[in-house]
Amino acid sequence: MTSNSKKETDLGKLYELLLFHECFLSRSLPLIASENVTSMAVRAVMLSDVQHRYAEGRPGERVYSGCEYVDRVELEAVRLAKKLFGAEHVNVQPTSGSVANLSVYFCLTRPGDTIASLSVRDGGHITMNRVGLAGKLGLKVLNLPFDREEMNIDVDGSLKLILREKPKLVMLGASVILFPHPVREIAEVCEEVGANLVYDASHVLGLIAGKQFQNPLKEGALVVSASTHKTFPGPQHGLIMCRAELAEDVDQAVFPGTVSNHHLHCVAALAVACMEMLEFGESYAKQIVKNAKTLAESLASEGLSVVGERAGFTETHQVLIDVLRDGTGGLEAEKKLERAGILVNRNLLPWDGDRGRTFRDPSGIRIGVQEVTRIGMKEEEMKLIAEMIADVLLDRKAPEKVAESVSELRREFPTNRIEYSFDSSSSYLAKKFVTKLLRL
């Protein structure tokens, strides 16, 4: 085999793997709570030449030449995000939600400071905890008390902790979040002790944009950090929003603090996603919450142990099931559902410490409906999905048999038909734009 033919063979294998992945997803139900799909209008700008370029620094103050137009694109992304979220200041340069949190720590803390956040078992993200980013930065991490019955922060316990320990920073928001956090109550006591209140909105950013969830900036948070690809259907990127008085400190923490090149194609894509959410965000977010509630109620009706029943199961895109109560562990449940083409993730539950369960095989699974909502599924489909999940987890049907039903359902909702987006009204513009790019 010649060198050229081997290279072509290797390239063909790689392309084939990616096509297999596309095929697999097209026959599956993507219910991972941290994922979403972008519209063709968003994808089109990610193909533009800016994906190759650098623009270190702020618009108008770059350390590279050739940035006239990317400056204007970035300023447009900032303008749109401010309008969408009612923020006084927005920085769109963080390349992920984790980088956004890192920037916030650089801005508001120093090694040795104390912060308070939810533990991983109670839903806190790894960046908020002692084993992750916060701990690696030398921060002392205290865990906010959690009410297992209400599946939310224990307000009284948290207020007492903050008053007693006087942390430098309190981090709300979570990777597992079923209900709004008590931002107003905690903001009051944070102001009393001089703590900075931050809210990681990565999971609920789209619900905030669609006005179906609490807006932490309006309830007393000084800073909101987020990724932009969960309920918010944008590129895999990040952003930080804050009050005007923190703008300079936040910007300095991002650049030169944590970011060099900030992935200009993602900034452009974020601008398009903001436009889409200004146009369609409210209807999209409403349907997400309707779908999550319907799915949770239907799963419970099927006999599964859905978490949070006392508070109404969920007010977000997420649904939790305690599968250990139903006879299996989280790892086994995840694998069985994957064989059926139903993609979820195993997840720790607040009581897993009592059970001796770890993240490798926790008691729960976490389900998110934002992506299936984005491709057009509604309440009736949620009832079908609940039945399929129950069929697998309660051993009523073999996973391979359920996979046939999953594939049949997906044929009605192809990924190339993205709802709540410009695709229906301006796909022509996106296609024309890509055609022009290819001709340049």
Secondary structure, 3 states (H helix, E strand, C coil): CCHHHHHHHHHHHHHHHHHHHHHHHHCCEECCCCCCCCCHHHHHHHCCHHHHCCCCCCCCCCCCCCCHHHHHHHHHHHHHHHHHHCCCEEECCCCCHHHHHHHHHHHHCCCCCEEEECCCCCCCCHHHCCCCHHHHCCCEEEECCEECCCCEECHHHHHHHHHHHCCCEEEECCCCCCCCCCHHHHHHHHHHHCCEEEEECCCCHHHHHCCCCCCHHHHCCCEEEEECCCCCCCCCCEEEEECHHHHHHHHHHHCCCCCCCCCHHHHHHHHHHHHHHHHHHHHHHHHHHHHHHHHHHHHHHCCCCECCHHHCCCCCCEEEEEHHHHCCCHHHHHHHHHHCCEECEEECCCCHHHHCCCCCCCCEEEEECHHHHHCCCCHHHHHHHHHHHHHHHCCCCCHHHHHHHHHHHHHCCCCCCCCCCCHHHHHHHHHHHHHHHHHC
